[in-house]
Amino acid sequence: MSDRIREKLSILADAAKYDVSCSSSGSTRKNDNKGLGDSSASGICHSYTEDGRCVSLLKILLTNHCIYDCAFCVSRKSNDIKRAAFTVDEVVSLTINFYRRNYIEGLFLSSGIFKDADFTMERLLRIVKKLRFEERFNGYIHLKTIPGASPELLSEAGLYADRMSINLEMPTERGLKLLAPDKSHEEVKKPLGFIQNTITKFKDEKKTGLIKSIPKFVPAGQSTQMVIGATPETDMEIMYSANQYYKDYKLKRVYYSGYIPISYDNRMPQIGSQPPLLRENRLYQTDWLMRFYGFEVQELLNPKNPHLDTDVDPKLSWALRNPEQFPVDINTADYRMILRIPGIGTQSALKIIQARKFGKLRSDQLKKIGIAYNRAKFFMRCADSPYQLNNPEPQHIKHLILSESNSKYLKVPQNQLSLF
């Protein structure tokens, strides 16, 4: 690798670390005709940092030049930083060479916007097209959608990318206008809607069976990202916004990126302030409950409870606020209610449903199934649960749980792993 390419890589990989929506799952692209890479059969090598960042992809910007001056962005045009830009061939060469050396399993490619949206999107398209056709690369590609790019470019890019994403930036239009007055959420909604409609169209055509071969179009779906803590939205506003985008655009994921202070702008937290990592973690937990545990966002956050509890996770917090729902009889309750018991996950709940077909479950059996018994015992009954005249008060339960547990949440830097 030449010194020039090494310097570019150092600059543009570092600039890309602030984008956390680099998932690498959900694709079924297979390796045909002895091409290079496979995002299905051999799978993607998932590697995550403590705070959930995926580091298995070559994660870079095409350029950190940008025509916008978003206050929260390190690549904003007014920021005095080193600038660099890859050529199309340089990105293709880096991806293939890194893949052959088993450094990566795919590519996450984003970019600052230089000249205009179509100019930038056209270069991103040329890269993925060259990888697919000239290098016959079948590995995973996550491509950023450029706001304002023409539908024609998005249509073609979707044929070569496994996942596409476009950043919402701030959770609310009010917050976005505060820090990036040249941008709007409408610029994000249009491409999200266009790509989702095209995905649906391709799926419908495949169902008819009238066309022999339907190409894949963004097979791993779309995602978006919100910056958390740069503007004063409540947790309720953040999650209500995420819930709406899940419903309207069938997103695979919404990512929450705790703002890392990079500016002395007095509208935002100052440099040296601690990034809101715990809050970010709580938002992900809430997101998980909405997607996999059957919770409605209004149950977890509402005008009476607009902020998530920092002491305990959202599921436990909900249970403590709703004591009338408990205790749940583990031997008679349906799957939905068993899932709502703190300390019981989706796999454990399924095991409980299966195991109780052979007899009533006792505490020792539940421990073997793998539930967090010391937490769950306050919210359930099993065959050998002691009879209690009065249930403990929620605050007493909270105190007991906190006194018996140690937080596994670590305050770690939000850094991308070094490539050097």
LUMNU-761946 format. One record per residue (C-alpha): residue number from 1; residue in one letter; x, y, z. Coordinates in Angstrom, 2 decimals, decimal comma, padded with zeros to 5 digits. Layout:
+------+------+---------+---------+---------+
: resi : resn :    east :   north :      up :
+------+------+---------+---------+---------+
:  NUM :    A :       X :       Y :       Z :
...
+------+------+---------+---------+---------+
***
This chain:
+------+------+---------+---------+---------+
: resi : resn :    east :   north :      up :
+------+------+---------+---------+---------+
:    1 :    M :  000,00 :  000,00 :  000,00 :
:    2 :    S :  001,42 :  003,37 : -000,98 :
:    3 :    D :  001,87 :  006,14 :  001,57 :
:    4 :    R : -000,74 :  008,23 : -000,24 :
:    5 :    I : -003,39 :  005,51 : -000,02 :
:    6 :    R : -002,43 :  004,77 :  003,60 :
:    7 :    E : -002,95 :  008,43 :  004,52 :
:    8 :    K : -006,31 :  008,56 :  002,74 :
:    9 :    L : -007,39 :  005,38 :  004,49 :
:   10 :    S : -006,40 :  006,75 :  007,86 :
:   11 :    I : -008,41 :  009,95 :  007,31 :
:   12 :    L : -011,51 :  008,44 :  005,74 :
:   13 :    A : -011,75 :  005,38 :  008,01 :
:   14 :    D : -011,51 :  007,66 :  011,04 :
:   15 :    A : -014,24 :  009,95 :  009,64 :
:   16 :    A : -016,53 :  006,95 :  009,11 :
:   17 :    K : -016,44 :  005,80 :  012,73 :
:   18 :    Y : -019,25 :  008,17 :  013,70 :
:   19 :    D : -021,72 :  006,24 :  011,54 :
:   20 :    V : -022,87 :  003,26 :  013,61 :
:   21 :    S : -025,40 :  001,77 :  011,20 :
:   22 :    C : -022,97 : -000,77 :  009,77 :
:   23 :    S : -024,96 : -003,94 :  010,22 :
:   24 :    S : -023,87 : -006,97 :  008,25 :
:   25 :    S : -026,75 : -009,42 :  008,28 :
:   26 :    G : -029,90 : -010,28 :  006,42 :
:   27 :    S : -028,52 : -010,87 :  002,94 :
:   28 :    T : -028,89 : -014,08 :  000,94 :
:   29 :    R : -026,53 : -013,20 : -001,92 :
:   30 :    K : -024,73 : -016,36 : -003,04 :
:   31 :    N : -021,48 : -017,00 : -004,84 :
:   32 :    D : -022,09 : -018,15 : -008,39 :
:   33 :    N : -019,71 : -018,90 : -011,23 :
:   34 :    K : -016,60 : -018,94 : -009,06 :
:   35 :    G : -016,83 : -015,30 : -008,04 :
:   36 :    L : -015,19 : -013,79 : -004,98 :
:   37 :    G : -016,85 : -013,77 : -001,57 :
:   38 :    D : -020,22 : -014,97 : -000,32 :
:   39 :    S : -022,56 : -013,20 :  002,07 :
:   40 :    S : -024,75 : -016,28 :  002,56 :
:   41 :    A : -023,11 : -019,69 :  002,58 :
:   42 :    S : -020,01 : -018,84 :  004,59 :
:   43 :    G : -021,68 : -015,96 :  006,40 :
:   44 :    I : -020,38 : -012,68 :  007,66 :
:   45 :    C : -017,81 : -012,73 :  010,45 :
:   46 :    H : -019,58 : -010,64 :  013,09 :
:   47 :    S : -017,25 : -008,78 :  015,40 :
:   48 :    Y : -018,68 : -006,25 :  017,84 :
:   49 :    T : -017,21 : -003,83 :  020,31 :
:   50 :    E : -018,67 : -003,62 :  023,83 :
:   51 :    D : -021,19 : -000,98 :  022,79 :
:   52 :    G : -022,47 : -002,95 :  019,81 :
:   53 :    R : -020,41 : -001,64 :  016,88 :
:   54 :    C : -019,84 : -004,09 :  014,06 :
:   55 :    V : -016,22 : -004,06 :  012,94 :
:   56 :    S : -016,20 : -006,82 :  010,32 :
:   57 :    L : -016,59 : -004,45 :  007,38 :
:   58 :    L : -014,18 : -002,12 :  005,66 :
:   59 :    K : -015,91 :  001,03 :  006,87 :
:   60 :    I : -014,85 :  004,14 :  004,98 :
:   61 :    L : -016,06 :  007,36 :  003,39 :
:   62 :    L : -015,51 :  007,97 : -000,28 :
:   63 :    T : -014,63 :  011,53 :  000,75 :
:   64 :    N : -014,91 :  013,79 :  003,78 :
:   65 :    H : -015,40 :  016,87 :  001,61 :
:   66 :    C : -018,96 :  018,11 :  002,10 :
:   67 :    I : -021,07 :  021,01 :  000,88 :
:   68 :    Y : -023,12 :  021,02 :  004,10 :
:   69 :    D : -022,21 :  022,63 :  007,41 :
:   70 :    C : -024,05 :  020,40 :  009,92 :
:   71 :    A : -022,87 :  021,49 :  013,39 :
:   72 :    F : -022,77 :  017,91 :  014,75 :
:   73 :    C : -020,70 :  016,46 :  011,90 :
:   74 :    V : -016,92 :  016,22 :  011,93 :
:   75 :    S : -016,88 :  016,51 :  008,11 :
:   76 :    R : -018,84 :  019,79 :  008,01 :
:   77 :    K : -017,41 :  022,26 :  005,51 :
:   78 :    S : -016,41 :  024,83 :  008,17 :
:   79 :    N : -014,37 :  022,33 :  010,18 :
:   80 :    D : -010,60 :  022,71 :  009,89 :
:   81 :    I : -009,60 :  019,10 :  009,26 :
:   82 :    K : -007,53 :  017,17 :  006,75 :
:   83 :    R : -009,57 :  016,42 :  003,66 :
:   84 :    A : -009,21 :  013,44 :  001,34 :
:   85 :    A : -011,08 :  011,59 : -001,37 :
:   86 :    F : -010,68 :  008,13 : -002,86 :
:   87 :    T : -011,03 :  007,43 : -006,54 :
:   88 :    V : -013,44 :  004,73 : -007,65 :
:   89 :    D : -010,57 :  002,36 : -008,49 :
:   90 :    E : -008,89 :  002,93 : -005,12 :
:   91 :    V : -011,98 :  001,86 : -003,15 :
:   92 :    V : -012,43 : -001,21 : -005,36 :
:   93 :    S : -008,77 : -002,17 : -004,98 :
:   94 :    L : -008,79 : -001,70 : -001,20 :
:   95 :    T : -011,93 : -003,80 : -000,80 :
:   96 :    I : -010,64 : -006,70 : -002,86 :
:   97 :    N : -007,16 : -006,68 : -001,33 :
:   98 :    F : -008,48 : -006,49 :  002,24 :
:   99 :    Y : -010,95 : -009,28 :  001,51 :
:  100 :    R : -008,27 : -011,55 :  000,05 :
:  101 :    R : -006,20 : -011,04 :  003,22 :
:  102 :    N : -009,22 : -011,96 :  005,37 :
:  103 :    Y : -009,21 : -008,55 :  007,05 :
:  104 :    I : -012,87 : -007,95 :  006,20 :
:  105 :    E : -016,02 : -009,74 :  005,07 :
:  106 :    G : -017,61 : -006,84 :  003,23 :
:  107 :    L : -017,78 : -003,12 :  002,58 :
:  108 :    F : -019,59 : -000,27 :  004,33 :
:  109 :    L : -019,37 :  002,75 :  002,06 :
:  110 :    S : -020,60 :  006,25 :  002,85 :
:  111 :    S : -019,53 :  009,70 :  001,75 :
:  112 :    G : -019,65 :  013,38 :  002,34 :
:  113 :    I : -021,56 :  015,21 : -000,38 :
:  114 :    F : -019,35 :  017,02 : -002,85 :
:  115 :    K : -020,72 :  019,11 : -005,73 :
:  116 :    D : -024,25 :  017,68 : -005,42 :
:  117 :    A : -026,18 :  014,56 : -004,46 :
:  118 :    D : -026,22 :  012,93 : -007,90 :
:  119 :    F : -022,51 :  013,55 : -008,47 :
:  120 :    T : -021,71 :  011,74 : -005,21 :
:  121 :    M : -024,27 :  008,94 : -005,63 :
:  122 :    E : -023,06 :  008,25 : -009,17 :
:  123 :    R : -019,55 :  007,56 : -007,87 :
:  124 :    L : -020,82 :  005,29 : -005,10 :
:  125 :    L : -022,80 :  003,42 : -007,74 :
:  126 :    R : -019,76 :  003,04 : -009,98 :
:  127 :    I : -017,83 :  001,46 : -007,09 :
:  128 :    V : -020,42 : -001,19 : -006,23 :
:  129 :    K : -021,09 : -001,91 : -009,89 :
:  130 :    K : -017,41 : -002,43 : -010,58 :
:  131 :    L : -017,08 : -004,70 : -007,55 :
:  132 :    R : -020,00 : -006,85 : -008,67 :
:  133 :    F : -019,28 : -007,07 : -012,39 :
:  134 :    E : -015,55 : -006,61 : -012,90 :
:  135 :    E : -014,25 : -008,15 : -009,68 :
:  136 :    R : -017,21 : -010,54 : -009,34 :
:  137 :    F : -017,36 : -009,72 : -005,64 :
:  138 :    N : -020,29 : -011,48 : -003,91 :
:  139 :    G : -019,51 : -010,33 : -000,39 :
:  140 :    Y : -021,67 : -008,03 :  001,68 :
:  141 :    I : -022,06 : -004,38 :  000,63 :
:  142 :    H : -023,80 : -001,75 :  002,74 :
:  143 :    L : -024,23 :  001,45 :  000,76 :
:  144 :    K : -025,29 :  004,84 :  002,05 :
:  145 :    T : -028,09 :  006,57 :  000,18 :
:  146 :    I : -027,31 :  010,20 : -000,58 :
:  147 :    P : -030,26 :  012,51 :  000,25 :
:  148 :    G : -031,54 :  014,18 : -002,90 :
:  149 :    A : -030,12 :  011,62 : -005,35 :
:  150 :    S : -032,26 :  010,82 : -008,37 :
:  151 :    P : -034,55 :  007,74 : -008,34 :
:  152 :    E : -032,72 :  006,31 : -011,37 :
:  153 :    L : -029,43 :  006,13 : -009,46 :
:  154 :    L : -031,14 :  004,65 : -006,39 :
:  155 :    S : -032,89 :  002,03 : -008,53 :
:  156 :    E : -029,62 :  000,81 : -009,99 :
:  157 :    A : -027,69 :  000,97 : -006,71 :
:  158 :    G : -030,32 : -001,24 : -005,07 :
:  159 :    L : -029,51 : -004,04 : -007,52 :
:  160 :    Y : -025,90 : -004,27 : -006,30 :
:  161 :    A : -026,08 : -003,36 : -002,59 :
:  162 :    D : -027,21 : -005,81 :  000,10 :
:  163 :    R : -028,37 : -003,07 :  002,44 :
:  164 :    M : -028,90 :  000,64 :  001,97 :
:  165 :    S : -029,30 :  003,24 :  004,68 :
:  166 :    I : -029,81 :  006,96 :  004,97 :
:  167 :    N : -029,26 :  008,91 :  008,16 :
:  168 :    L : -032,18 :  010,69 :  009,77 :
:  169 :    E : -029,51 :  012,61 :  011,74 :
:  170 :    M : -031,68 :  014,17 :  014,48 :
:  171 :    P : -034,79 :  012,45 :  015,90 :
:  172 :    T : -037,04 :  015,44 :  015,22 :
:  173 :    E : -037,33 :  018,06 :  012,50 :
:  174 :    R : -036,97 :  020,70 :  015,21 :
:  175 :    G : -033,59 :  019,33 :  016,29 :
:  176 :    L : -032,39 :  018,97 :  012,70 :
:  177 :    K : -033,26 :  022,59 :  011,85 :
:  178 :    L : -031,37 :  023,74 :  014,94 :
:  179 :    L : -028,06 :  022,18 :  013,87 :
:  180 :    A : -028,47 :  021,60 :  010,12 :
:  181 :    P : -030,88 :  024,22 :  008,72 :
:  182 :    D : -030,09 :  023,21 :  005,10 :
:  183 :    K : -031,45 :  019,69 :  005,67 :
:  184 :    S : -034,91 :  018,31 :  006,32 :
:  185 :    H : -036,49 :  014,97 :  007,17 :
:  186 :    E : -038,46 :  015,12 :  003,93 :
:  187 :    E : -035,17 :  014,61 :  002,04 :
:  188 :    V : -034,77 :  011,36 :  003,98 :
:  189 :    K : -038,36 :  010,18 :  003,67 :
:  190 :    K : -038,42 :  010,40 : -000,13 :
:  191 :    P : -035,57 :  007,93 : -000,82 :
:  192 :    L : -036,69 :  005,68 :  002,06 :
:  193 :    G : -040,16 :  005,54 :  000,54 :
:  194 :    F : -038,89 :  005,04 : -003,00 :
:  195 :    I : -036,59 :  002,16 : -002,05 :
:  196 :    Q : -039,24 :  000,50 :  000,13 :
:  197 :    N : -041,81 :  000,72 : -002,66 :
:  198 :    T : -039,30 : -000,78 : -005,10 :
:  199 :    I : -038,51 : -003,62 : -002,67 :
:  200 :    T : -042,24 : -004,34 : -002,40 :
:  201 :    K : -042,63 : -004,19 : -006,18 :
:  202 :    F : -039,85 : -006,75 : -006,74 :
:  203 :    K : -041,34 : -009,07 : -004,11 :
:  204 :    D : -044,79 : -008,83 : -005,67 :
:  205 :    E : -043,38 : -009,63 : -009,11 :
:  206 :    K : -041,63 : -012,68 : -007,70 :
:  207 :    K : -044,87 : -013,93 : -006,12 :
:  208 :    T : -046,71 : -013,86 : -009,44 :
:  209 :    G : -044,30 : -016,38 : -010,94 :
:  210 :    L : -044,83 : -014,82 : -014,36 :
:  211 :    I : -041,23 : -013,63 : -014,63 :
:  212 :    K : -038,65 : -016,39 : -014,61 :
:  213 :    S : -035,83 : -014,52 : -012,87 :
:  214 :    I : -036,32 : -011,53 : -010,57 :
:  215 :    P : -033,09 : -009,80 : -009,49 :
:  216 :    K : -032,43 : -009,08 : -005,83 :
:  217 :    F : -033,13 : -005,53 : -004,74 :
:  218 :    V : -031,65 : -004,42 : -001,38 :
:  219 :    P : -032,22 : -007,95 :  000,03 :
:  220 :    A : -031,14 : -006,96 :  003,57 :
:  221 :    G : -033,49 : -003,96 :  003,64 :
:  222 :    Q : -032,95 : -000,41 :  004,85 :
:  223 :    S : -031,82 :  001,18 :  008,09 :
:  224 :    T : -031,34 :  004,66 :  009,49 :
:  225 :    Q : -029,45 :  006,41 :  012,28 :
:  226 :    M : -030,24 :  009,12 :  014,82 :
:  227 :    V : -027,70 :  011,17 :  016,73 :
:  228 :    I : -028,64 :  011,17 :  020,41 :
:  229 :    G : -027,76 :  013,87 :  022,93 :
:  230 :    A : -026,79 :  016,69 :  020,57 :
:  231 :    T : -030,29 :  018,19 :  020,77 :
:  232 :    P : -032,74 :  018,21 :  023,71 :
:  233 :    E : -035,30 :  015,59 :  022,58 :
:  234 :    T : -036,79 :  013,34 :  025,26 :
:  235 :    D : -036,45 :  009,56 :  025,07 :
:  236 :    M : -040,17 :  009,49 :  024,25 :
:  237 :    E : -039,69 :  011,75 :  021,21 :
:  238 :    I : -036,76 :  009,63 :  020,02 :
:  239 :    M : -038,58 :  006,30 :  020,28 :
:  240 :    Y : -041,88 :  007,62 :  018,91 :
:  241 :    S : -039,95 :  008,83 :  015,85 :
:  242 :    A : -038,20 :  005,46 :  015,49 :
:  243 :    N : -041,50 :  003,62 :  015,84 :
:  244 :    Q : -043,05 :  005,72 :  013,08 :
:  245 :    Y : -040,18 :  005,01 :  010,68 :
:  246 :    Y : -040,39 :  001,28 :  011,43 :
:  247 :    K : -044,08 :  001,32 :  010,54 :
:  248 :    D : -043,95 :  003,63 :  007,52 :
:  249 :    Y : -040,82 :  002,28 :  005,80 :
:  250 :    K : -040,45 : -001,28 :  007,17 :
:  251 :    L : -036,89 : -000,54 :  008,33 :
:  252 :    K : -034,71 : -003,41 :  009,47 :
:  253 :    R : -033,00 : -001,32 :  012,12 :
:  254 :    V : -032,89 :  002,12 :  013,64 :
:  255 :    Y : -029,49 :  002,94 :  015,14 :
:  256 :    Y : -028,93 :  005,34 :  018,01 :
:  257 :    S : -025,56 :  007,09 :  018,08 :
:  258 :    G : -024,63 :  008,91 :  021,27 :
:  259 :    Y : -023,22 :  012,29 :  020,29 :
:  260 :    I : -019,46 :  012,54 :  020,76 :
:  261 :    P : -018,63 :  016,24 :  021,37 :
:  262 :    I : -016,49 :  017,47 :  018,47 :
:  263 :    S : -017,35 :  021,16 :  018,43 :
:  264 :    Y : -017,27 :  024,24 :  020,65 :
:  265 :    D : -020,69 :  025,26 :  019,29 :
:  266 :    N : -022,70 :  026,41 :  022,32 :
:  267 :    R : -025,86 :  024,75 :  020,97 :
:  268 :    M : -024,42 :  021,33 :  021,80 :
:  269 :    P : -022,52 :  019,57 :  024,63 :
:  270 :    Q : -018,99 :  020,91 :  024,83 :
:  271 :    I : -015,80 :  019,03 :  024,00 :
:  272 :    G : -014,80 :  016,96 :  027,00 :
:  273 :    S : -018,39 :  016,07 :  027,91 :
:  274 :    Q : -019,09 :  012,36 :  028,42 :
:  275 :    P : -020,98 :  010,82 :  025,46 :
:  276 :    P : -024,42 :  009,49 :  026,55 :
:  277 :    L : -023,47 :  005,83 :  026,25 :
:  278 :    L : -025,84 :  004,60 :  028,98 :
:  279 :    R : -028,74 :  006,46 :  027,39 :
:  280 :    E : -027,83 :  005,00 :  024,02 :
:  281 :    N : -027,85 :  001,52 :  025,55 :
:  282 :    R : -031,28 :  002,06 :  027,11 :
:  283 :    L : -032,67 :  003,22 :  023,75 :
:  284 :    Y : -031,40 :  000,05 :  022,08 :
:  285 :    Q : -033,01 : -002,04 :  024,82 :
:  286 :    T : -036,31 : -000,22 :  024,26 :
:  287 :    D : -036,00 : -000,76 :  020,52 :
:  288 :    W : -035,44 : -004,49 :  021,15 :
:  289 :    L : -038,57 : -004,71 :  023,33 :
:  290 :    M : -040,63 : -003,08 :  020,58 :
:  291 :    R : -039,33 : -005,38 :  017,84 :
:  292 :    F : -039,09 : -008,75 :  019,59 :
:  293 :    Y : -041,06 : -008,66 :  022,84 :
:  294 :    G : -044,40 : -007,33 :  021,68 :
:  295 :    F : -044,29 : -004,04 :  023,56 :
:  296 :    E : -045,98 : -000,96 :  022,15 :
:  297 :    V : -043,87 :  002,16 :  022,41 :
:  298 :    Q : -046,66 :  003,87 :  024,40 :
:  299 :    E : -046,31 :  001,24 :  027,14 :
:  300 :    L : -042,63 :  002,00 :  027,64 :
:  301 :    L : -042,64 :  005,77 :  027,14 :
:  302 :    N : -045,50 :  008,22 :  027,45 :
:  303 :    P : -046,18 :  011,75 :  028,74 :
:  304 :    K : -046,15 :  010,45 :  032,33 :
:  305 :    N : -042,81 :  008,68 :  031,74 :
:  306 :    P : -041,00 :  010,57 :  028,94 :
:  307 :    H : -037,51 :  009,41 :  029,99 :
:  308 :    L : -036,01 :  005,94 :  030,40 :
:  309 :    D : -034,82 :  004,84 :  033,82 :
:  310 :    T : -031,02 :  004,94 :  034,03 :
:  311 :    D : -030,88 :  002,56 :  037,02 :
:  312 :    V : -032,68 : -000,40 :  035,45 :
:  313 :    D : -033,47 : -001,65 :  031,96 :
:  314 :    P : -036,76 : -000,63 :  030,26 :
:  315 :    K : -038,42 : -004,03 :  030,74 :
:  316 :    L : -037,81 : -004,05 :  034,48 :
:  317 :    S : -038,82 : -000,40 :  034,68 :
:  318 :    W : -042,15 : -001,22 :  032,98 :
:  319 :    A : -042,76 : -004,15 :  035,31 :
:  320 :    L : -042,15 : -002,00 :  038,39 :
:  321 :    R : -044,62 :  000,60 :  037,10 :
:  322 :    N : -047,27 : -002,05 :  036,45 :
:  323 :    P : -047,40 : -004,24 :  039,57 :
:  324 :    E : -051,03 : -005,20 :  038,83 :
:  325 :    Q : -049,74 : -007,38 :  035,93 :
:  326 :    F : -047,76 : -009,59 :  038,30 :
:  327 :    P : -047,03 : -012,19 :  039,53 :
:  328 :    V : -047,41 : -014,22 :  036,33 :
:  329 :    D : -048,10 : -017,93 :  036,74 :
:  330 :    I : -045,35 : -019,52 :  034,71 :
:  331 :    N : -047,36 : -022,73 :  034,29 :
:  332 :    T : -050,53 : -021,20 :  032,82 :
:  333 :    A : -049,61 : -017,82 :  031,29 :
:  334 :    D : -049,39 : -017,38 :  027,52 :
:  335 :    Y : -046,15 : -016,66 :  025,67 :
:  336 :    R : -046,83 : -012,92 :  025,53 :
:  337 :    M : -047,05 : -012,56 :  029,31 :
:  338 :    I : -044,10 : -014,84 :  030,01 :
:  339 :    L : -042,01 : -012,60 :  027,72 :
:  340 :    R : -042,92 : -009,63 :  029,92 :
:  341 :    I : -041,36 : -011,13 :  033,02 :
:  342 :    P : -038,00 : -009,39 :  033,70 :
:  343 :    G : -035,17 : -011,88 :  033,38 :
:  344 :    I : -036,86 : -014,06 :  030,75 :
:  345 :    G : -035,86 : -013,74 :  027,09 :
:  346 :    T : -037,42 : -015,02 :  023,90 :
:  347 :    Q : -035,54 : -018,34 :  023,85 :
:  348 :    S : -036,20 : -019,03 :  027,53 :
:  349 :    A : -039,90 : -018,24 :  027,08 :
:  350 :    L : -040,15 : -020,77 :  024,25 :
:  351 :    K : -038,38 : -023,40 :  026,37 :
:  352 :    I : -040,82 : -022,78 :  029,21 :
:  353 :    I : -043,82 : -023,25 :  026,89 :
:  354 :    Q : -042,37 : -026,54 :  025,64 :
:  355 :    A : -041,22 : -027,84 :  029,04 :
:  356 :    R : -044,50 : -027,31 :  030,88 :
:  357 :    K : -046,24 : -029,75 :  028,52 :
:  358 :    F : -044,63 : -032,51 :  030,58 :
:  359 :    G : -045,60 : -031,21 :  034,00 :
:  360 :    K : -045,66 : -028,16 :  036,21 :
:  361 :    L : -042,35 : -026,31 :  036,36 :
:  362 :    R : -040,47 : -025,68 :  039,60 :
:  363 :    S : -037,81 : -023,11 :  040,43 :
:  364 :    D : -034,87 : -025,50 :  039,95 :
:  365 :    Q : -036,13 : -026,38 :  036,46 :
:  366 :    L : -036,49 : -022,72 :  035,55 :
:  367 :    K : -032,90 : -022,09 :  036,66 :
:  368 :    K : -031,72 : -024,90 :  034,38 :
:  369 :    I : -033,66 : -023,41 :  031,47 :
:  370 :    G : -031,44 : -020,35 :  031,87 :
:  371 :    I : -033,65 : -017,53 :  033,07 :
:  372 :    A : -032,26 : -014,77 :  035,31 :
:  373 :    Y : -034,03 : -016,28 :  038,30 :
:  374 :    N : -032,89 : -013,73 :  040,90 :
:  375 :    R : -034,68 : -011,07 :  038,88 :
:  376 :    A : -037,63 : -013,07 :  037,57 :
:  377 :    K : -038,62 : -014,51 :  040,99 :
:  378 :    F : -040,22 : -011,22 :  042,03 :
:  379 :    F : -042,61 : -011,26 :  039,06 :
:  380 :    M : -043,68 : -014,90 :  038,63 :
:  381 :    R : -045,09 : -017,94 :  040,35 :
:  382 :    C : -044,06 : -021,53 :  039,71 :
:  383 :    A : -045,06 : -024,86 :  041,29 :
:  384 :    D : -042,96 : -024,40 :  044,45 :
:  385 :    S : -043,23 : -020,63 :  044,91 :
:  386 :    P : -043,83 : -019,75 :  048,57 :
:  387 :    Y : -047,23 : -018,29 :  049,34 :
:  388 :    Q : -047,13 : -014,58 :  050,20 :
:  389 :    L : -049,86 : -012,58 :  051,88 :
:  390 :    N : -048,53 : -009,32 :  050,50 :
:  391 :    N : -046,27 : -008,71 :  047,52 :
:  392 :    P : -043,24 : -006,46 :  048,06 :
:  393 :    E : -043,52 : -002,83 :  047,02 :
:  394 :    P : -041,99 : -001,99 :  043,59 :
:  395 :    Q : -039,35 :  000,29 :  045,11 :
:  396 :    H : -038,34 : -002,48 :  047,54 :
:  397 :    I : -038,03 : -004,94 :  044,64 :
:  398 :    K : -035,93 : -002,45 :  042,71 :
:  399 :    H : -033,64 : -001,98 :  045,69 :
:  400 :    L : -033,21 : -005,75 :  046,13 :
:  401 :    I : -032,41 : -006,31 :  042,44 :
:  402 :    L : -029,90 : -003,45 :  042,30 :
:  403 :    S : -028,20 : -004,60 :  045,50 :
:  404 :    E : -027,70 : -008,12 :  044,09 :
:  405 :    S : -026,42 : -007,21 :  040,64 :
:  406 :    N : -023,49 : -005,46 :  039,01 :
:  407 :    S : -023,97 : -003,51 :  035,81 :
:  408 :    K : -022,23 : -005,08 :  032,87 :
:  409 :    Y : -022,46 : -001,81 :  030,95 :
:  410 :    L : -018,98 : -000,47 :  030,47 :
:  411 :    K : -018,08 :  003,09 :  029,58 :
:  412 :    V : -015,85 :  002,54 :  026,61 :
:  413 :    P : -014,75 :  004,94 :  023,87 :
:  414 :    Q : -016,89 :  004,92 :  020,72 :
:  415 :    N : -013,97 :  004,16 :  018,47 :
:  416 :    Q : -013,74 :  002,09 :  015,35 :
:  417 :    L : -011,00 : -000,50 :  015,56 :
:  418 :    S : -007,79 :  000,62 :  013,91 :
:  419 :    L : -006,91 : -000,84 :  010,53 :
:  420 :    F : -003,21 : -000,35 :  011,16 :
+------+------+---------+---------+---------+
***
